[in-house]
């Protein structure tokens, strides 16, 4: 298990948990705000030539109360073996270093300040004040030109043994990890990810192996830079070409190989880290995730947070949960989505004028500790002892496999923790059509499967949410989505027997169904179609505010009247409206007979055409399937749970991989 074999020889020297980072050279101001905040009174900017040493001009001030450099003390208090944390740093010149902490509401508390001249120093900081939330950070005020270097948050001792759910102990484990990155037709992204892994010598040194299942027909091996990236990894790099088995097939291959069930010679790393290929990596996040896992009191799954790849100062996902009323993804309690640190730094608690405005936005929730149900596999680390015990991912192709694995791990006594300051940049979901394109099939089918495995209640709440989405799909003329969601319910009702066969068969089958519907056909540009004829009186812009829902009631009435009437097919030759993805809302589309809608990524348009009779047929079929799901849900739970061991067994997955 790669444990440190003799804990009695534990070193007393500090071990780095989280290094203080500077932005890469050339980063714009908004991204710099993730790393440091310079005082607006500074006459001269801070400067640095490498990422771990910064020059602070005399008279200048800077705060490290930032996403990547503040220390998430409440998480270490809740999950780790530590009672204290050390802040180590070296000052050349003279500077005042002031340490602060925050309460769970973001309120700042001064801890200690020292005037340091040409020496290294250590602050020993207790973790007892962080039950519900809070961070540590430090500010620097330079009395003369000063350079701060070798700054890091450290543990006062080496990691110790961890307690398993059955009361036995494992570890402590070495600081080593196997990284797995599945890829599908993103060769440039995949190569960039490989390059990032070796870009920092400290991170490169802890990587035992890199596993890359290549499931596409555009191979990273054909991309410029691949040879050099692989050469830096040497014998640690392992590529596996296989058919398109989706995310679950790629990630399951990584776990299969990392656990020693496949290719001989892979090291038995104590940790396995999943990462997507279409990301940008902050390399220190890898070490931070490993250290959080090593120092945990009991083994935990460590998830990385998601920053927005297109708005890089924005925290897209802070922590996620399952709403048990309808068994659907939702944000965890006290978490936030789309928080822009460039506009609202970690220390922003609001303006004085905001006190009478309960809707005023601030950064207070970022100081609360957030407990989650699961973490996406854009970045997620598993202790080997957890993977050994609970098995492989489910064969779901994409969607819900990451959610299910965390639910399964949690039920076995291994909670998931989404760790602040350990993060990657990933494209935000708003730039994808995954709720209405072919992925909608997997969204619904897999949600039902995971609910059958882990939901304690009935299916009524799930079906009510499906009914709500069904209305929106009808109103928006998304008939292909309705058709494949009906297929999803049929396949769920058919039981678990065909899941492994469907790994490489479901996608082409669903794509074949979608071809029969105009809303699934993407035209390169609306200019290839006749000009829009117009729809006078139809609202296009949304209304917000607290009365927004009330104001939409007349729109709903008009929309329902239009939907039950026979469509005017004269509007099928030319669209009435050309709409952006953001404008394509039910209150607009429910009152027209045709419109073009731009894809979320802006790469083309779909010419949607209303068909009352088709909608009626699809809705009737959907209601009948929903009724079956409610009536048979207990029976289906027994069936899926009875097949669970086979669905996650390494022997069954081996058959899949051997057939590739």
VENFENRA-V534868 format. One line per field, one symbol per residue. ss: DSSP state (h for helix, s for strand, l for the rest). burial: 1 if it has 9 or more other C-alpha atoms within 8 Angstrom, else 0. A space follows every 10 residues. Layout:
ss=???
burial=???
This chain:
ss=llslllhhhl llllsssssl llllllllhh hhllllssll llllllssss llssssllll ssslllllll slhhhhhhhs lllsssssss ssssssssss sslllllsss ssssssssss ssssssllll llsllsssss sslllsssss ssssslllll lsslllllss llslllssss llslllhhhh hhhhhhhlll hhhhllssss sssslllllh hhlllhhhhh hhhhhhssss sllllhhhhh hhhhhhhhll llllllllll ssssslllss sllhhhhhhh hhhhlsllll ssssssssll lllsssslls sssllllsss slllllssss llllllllll lhhhhhllll lllhhhhsll lllsllllss ssshhhhhhh llllllllll hhhhhhhhhh hllllsssss ssssssllhh hlllllllhh hhhhhhhhhh hhhhlllllh hhhhhhhhhh hhhhhlllhh hhhhhhhhhh hhhllhhhhh hhlllhhhhh hhhhlllhhh lssllhhhll llllllllll lllllllhhh hlhhhhhhhh hhhhllllhh hhllllsssl lllllhhhhl lllsssssll llllsssssl lhhhhhhhhh hhhhhhhhhh hhhhhhhhhh hhlhhhhllh hhhhhhhhll
burial=1111000000 0001111111 1110000001 1111111110 0100110101 1111111111 1111111111 1111111011 1101111111 1111111111 1111110000 0000011100 0000001001 0011111111 1111111111 1111111111 1111100001 1111011111 1111111011 1111111111 0011011111 1111110111 0010010011 0010001100 0101111111 1111111111 0000010111 1111111111 1011111111 1111111111 1111111110 0111111111 1110011100 1100111111 1101111111 0001000000 0111111111 1111111111 1111111001 1111111111 1111111111 0001111111 1111111100 0111011111 1111111111 1110100110 1111100001 0111111111 1111111111 1110110011 0011000001 1011101111 1110110001 0100000000 0000000100 1100110111 0110000000 1101111111 1011111111 1111111111 0011111111 1100100110 1100110111 0010011011 1010001111 0110011000
